[in-house]
Amino acid sequence: MNRQEAVSLFSELVAQGLVAPSFVVIEQRKPDKHQLKIKGNYNFLLINEFVHSKKLIVEEDKAKDCIIVFKP
């Protein structure tokens, strides 16, 4: 996803009450593709359903207690 899509997705996740972030970063994954990394309180299963409907992938990094959302 591009940077603007990542910002929009983050806004939607917060508006839907799916995340209560303590840390958010948009990182470059590949040239012209970014990923959204969120640390905080979240429900992984609900977020997974939400992003799957948008044809995105979410991964949970339990070691860092965060989720990463990106476009395949």
C-alpha positions as CSV (number, residue, x, y, z in Angstrom):
1,M,0.0,0.0,0.0
2,N,1.2,3.5,-0.5
3,R,1.8,6.0,2.3
4,Q,-1.6,7.7,2.0
5,E,-3.4,4.3,2.1
6,A,-1.5,3.4,5.3
7,V,-2.6,6.7,6.9
8,S,-6.2,6.1,5.9
9,L,-6.2,2.5,7.2
10,F,-4.8,3.6,10.5
11,S,-7.5,6.2,10.8
12,E,-10.2,3.6,10.1
13,L,-8.8,1.1,12.6
14,V,-8.9,3.8,15.3
15,A,-12.3,5.0,14.3
16,Q,-13.7,1.5,14.4
17,G,-12.2,1.0,17.9
18,L,-10.0,-1.9,16.8
19,V,-6.7,-0.4,18.1
20,A,-5.7,1.8,21.0
21,P,-2.1,2.6,19.8
22,S,0.8,3.6,21.9
23,F,3.2,3.6,19.0
24,V,2.6,3.8,15.2
25,V,5.0,3.9,12.3
26,I,4.7,3.7,8.6
27,E,7.7,1.9,7.2
28,Q,8.9,1.3,3.6
29,R,8.5,-2.4,2.8
30,K,9.5,-2.3,-0.9
31,P,10.0,0.6,-3.3
32,D,6.7,2.4,-3.4
33,K,5.1,0.0,-0.9
34,H,4.7,0.7,2.8
35,Q,3.6,-1.2,5.9
36,L,1.8,0.0,9.0
37,K,3.3,-1.1,12.3
38,I,1.1,-0.6,15.4
39,K,2.0,-1.3,19.1
40,G,-0.7,-1.0,21.7
41,N,-4.0,-2.6,22.6
42,Y,-5.7,-4.4,19.8
43,N,-7.8,-7.5,19.0
44,F,-5.9,-9.4,16.4
45,L,-8.8,-11.5,15.2
46,L,-11.1,-8.5,14.6
47,I,-8.3,-6.6,12.9
48,N,-7.5,-9.7,10.7
49,E,-11.1,-9.8,9.5
50,F,-11.2,-6.0,8.9
51,V,-7.9,-5.9,6.8
52,H,-8.7,-9.2,5.0
53,S,-11.9,-7.5,3.6
54,K,-9.5,-4.8,2.2
55,K,-7.3,-7.5,0.6
56,L,-4.4,-6.7,3.1
57,I,-2.4,-9.0,5.3
58,V,-1.8,-8.6,9.1
59,E,0.9,-10.3,11.0
60,E,1.4,-10.3,14.8
61,D,4.9,-10.0,16.2
62,K,4.3,-11.3,19.7
63,A,7.9,-10.7,20.7
64,K,7.5,-7.0,20.0
65,D,3.8,-6.9,21.0
66,C,2.8,-5.3,17.7
67,I,1.0,-5.9,14.5
68,I,2.2,-5.2,10.9
69,V,-0.3,-4.6,8.1
70,F,0.7,-4.6,4.5
71,K,-0.4,-5.4,1.0
72,P,0.7,-8.7,-0.5
